[in-house]
């Protein structure tokens, strides 16, 4: 009985950054039952809104990890002279109000996917856990902060 890929750490820590597109196909074949159809199903331990899974003869994990390292925080001073902290750039109406930005300082996050293969003829099953280590990419937050600052004009 063999899952492919056989290595269960799908991406090395240096290979998969947050916001990088990827596709991982997973298949199953039993050498004792050649030609047998095995239906693949994939169950994530943690979901991410921009990563999808699909099953069938070939299981697939694909997309990109976004906001995997929340929460980050953006502190801003409102016109009422009170401070507020939010976790989403879209909650900032006026970039001039930004006082500080603190990204999540977590460097990596592990995602685990349980892959189950089920024989169509015998209903036999086999399971294996695959993991993907995602590294934090601080560039997206940095670019959002730079864009927000660029919207402001000195002296206005």
C-alpha positions in Angstrom: 0.0 0.0 0.0 1.5 3.3 -1.0 0.6 6.9 -0.9 2.3 9.3 -3.3 4.2 11.4 -2.3 5.6 9.0 0.3 7.2 11.9 2.2 4.6 13.4 4.5 6.3 16.8 5.0 5.0 18.3 1.8 7.1 21.5 1.8 10.3 22.2 3.6 10.3 25.2 6.0 12.3 27.2 3.4 10.0 26.4 0.5 6.5 27.6 1.2 6.0 31.1 2.2 2.6 32.7 3.0 1.0 34.1 -0.1 2.8 31.7 -2.5 0.6 29.6 -4.8 1.1 25.9 -4.6 -0.5 22.6 -5.7 0.1 19.2 -4.2 -1.4 16.1 -5.7 -1.8 13.0 -3.6 -2.6 9.5 -5.0 -2.9 6.0 -3.5 -2.1 2.7 -5.1 -2.0 -0.8 -3.6 0.5 -3.1 -5.5 -1.5 -6.1 -4.4 -4.6 -4.8 -6.1 -3.4 -3.4 -9.4 -5.9 -1.3 -11.3 -8.1 -0.8 -8.2 -9.7 2.6 -8.0 -9.0 4.4 -4.7 -11.1 7.4 -3.9 -9.0 10.1 -2.1 -10.5 12.4 0.5 -8.6 15.1 2.4 -9.5 16.7 5.7 -7.6 19.7 7.0 -7.0 20.1 10.7 -7.1 23.9 10.2 -8.7 25.6 7.3 -7.5 28.6 5.4 -9.8 30.6 3.2 -7.4 30.6 0.2 -6.4 27.0 0.4 -8.7 24.3 -1.1 -8.8 20.6 -1.1 -10.4 18.2 -3.5 -10.7 14.4 -3.8 -11.3 11.7 -6.3 -8.8 9.5 -8.0 -6.3 12.3 -7.3 -6.5 14.3 -4.1 -5.3 17.9 -4.3 -4.4 20.6 -1.9 -4.0 23.9 -3.6 -4.1 27.7 -3.3 -2.0 29.9 -1.1 -2.0 30.6 2.7 -3.3 34.0 3.6 -3.6 35.7 7.0 -2.1 32.5 8.4 -0.3 34.4 11.1 -3.1 36.5 12.5 -3.5 38.4 14.6 -1.5 41.4 13.7 -2.6 44.7 15.0 -2.9 48.2 13.7 -3.3 51.0 16.2 -4.7 54.3 15.2 -5.8 57.6 16.7 -9.4 58.4 15.9 -10.6 62.0 15.4 -12.2 61.8 18.9 -8.6 61.6 20.3 -9.1 58.0 21.4 -7.0 55.0 20.3 -8.4 52.0 18.6 -6.7 48.7 17.6 -7.9 46.6 14.6 -6.7 43.5 12.9 -7.5 44.3 9.3 -6.2 47.1 7.1 -9.7 47.6 5.7 -10.8 48.9 9.1 -8.6 51.9 8.7 -10.6 54.7 6.9 -7.9 57.4 7.1 -4.3 56.3 6.8 -3.2 59.5 8.6 -4.7 58.0 11.7 -2.3 55.1 11.9 0.0 55.2 14.9 1.6 51.8 14.8 1.6 48.4 13.1 2.6 45.2 14.8 2.8 42.1 12.6 2.4 38.6 14.1 5.9 37.6 15.2 5.3 33.8 14.7 7.8 32.5 12.2 6.1 29.3 11.1 2.8 27.5 11.3 2.1 23.8 10.7 -0.9 22.7 8.7 -1.9 19.0 8.8 -4.1 17.2 6.3 -5.5 13.7 6.9 -5.7 11.9 3.6 -7.9 8.8 3.4 -8.0 6.4 0.4 -11.0 4.2 0.1 -11.2 1.2 -2.3 -14.3 1.3 -4.5 -14.4 -2.5 -4.7 -13.7 -3.6 -1.1 -14.3 -0.4 1.0 -10.9 -0.9 2.5 -9.3 2.3 3.8 -5.9 3.7 4.4 -5.0 7.0 6.0 -1.9 9.1 6.2 -1.3 12.6 7.7 0.6 15.2 5.5 2.0 18.4 6.9 2.9 21.7 5.4 5.0 24.2 7.2 4.2 27.7 6.2 6.7 30.5 6.8 5.5 34.0 7.7 5.9 36.5 4.9 6.0 40.0 6.4 6.2 41.6 3.0 2.4 41.8 2.5 1.9 43.8 5.8 5.0 46.0 5.0 3.5 46.8 1.6 0.1 47.6 3.0 1.8 50.0 5.6 3.9 51.6 2.8 0.8 52.0 0.7 -1.2 53.6 3.6 1.7 56.0 4.3 1.9 56.9 0.6 -1.7 58.0 0.7 -1.0 60.7 3.2 0.4 64.1 2.3 2.7 66.0 4.6 1.0 69.1 6.0 -2.6 68.1 5.2 
